[in-house]
Amino acid sequence: MQVLNDRVIRDILGIENVRTSSDIDFVGGSRGIEGLIKRCSDDSLAAFAMHPCSIDELLDVADAGLIMPPKSTWFEPKPRSGYVVRVFDD
């Protein structure tokens, strides 16, 4: 992911900050390659699909005090929000 961010997105495409640039967007993993192809045919010039990181890789990065690149931690299936944010009475 760092090679994509540093060498392609920054050096070749000239996008300095992937977090704030309006020249870069994200297609959710649930849309698959077909979603990337559709997006390129609709309004984009390029798309990149990355092999997903594992939970162990994510934990290694977190344990080292580092930050993952934007959208590199997309995991599915997503937990239903009611299970995460709901307050249960005793």
N, C-alpha and C positions, 0 to 999 in steps of 0.2 A: 504494500500500500504506500509506503514511503517513497518508493521509486516512482510510482504513478503520480503522487502529489508533487514531488520535487522535480523530476525530469520531464514529465509530460505536461501536467497541468500548469506548473509554474514556468518552466523553461521554454516549452514549445508553444503552449497556448497563451502564456502571459497572464494567467490568473494567479495573483499573489496570495489571496486569502480565500480558501474554499468555503470558509464559514460565512463570509459576508458578501461575496461576489454575486451579482445578479446574472452573471454569465454561466453559472453552473447550477444544476438542479439534480434532484434525486428521484429515481424511479424505485418504488418499493419492491423488495425481493419477491413478494407474492405474485407480481406481474411477470416474473421470469424474463427470459431472453425475448419472448414475443413482445413484452412491454417496452424493452429497449429498442427493438426494431420499429415498433409503431411510433415511438417518440422521435426517433431519427427521421422517419418518413414524414412526420407532422411538422416539427419545428426545430430540430437539433441537427448538429453537424457530426457529432461523434457520441459514442456511448462506450462505457467500460463495465464489464462484469468481472467481479472478483470472487475468488474462492473464499467462502466464509471462514472467519476465524473460529476457533474452538473456544469453549468455555475456559479450558486450561490456558490458552494463549491470552485471553482477556484477563484472567486472574493474574498471570505473570506480569502483564503490563501494569495492572493496578497495584500489585505488590511492589513493583519497582518505582511507584509514584509517577508514572508516565500517563499520558492521555492518548487514547486511540483517535485516529482521524475521524472526521465527521462521517456518520452513517456506516461506519465499519462494524458496528455492533448491532446490526439489525438481526434480531432473532425471531424465529417463528416456530411454533405457534405462540401468539401473544396470550398472556393470561387475561382472562376476562377482568375488566377494570373493577367490577364489584367485589372481586376477591381481594384486590389490592388496596382499594381506598375505602371500603365499607367499614364502619365502626360497628362492632357487635357489642350488644349489652351483656352484662354478666348474668 
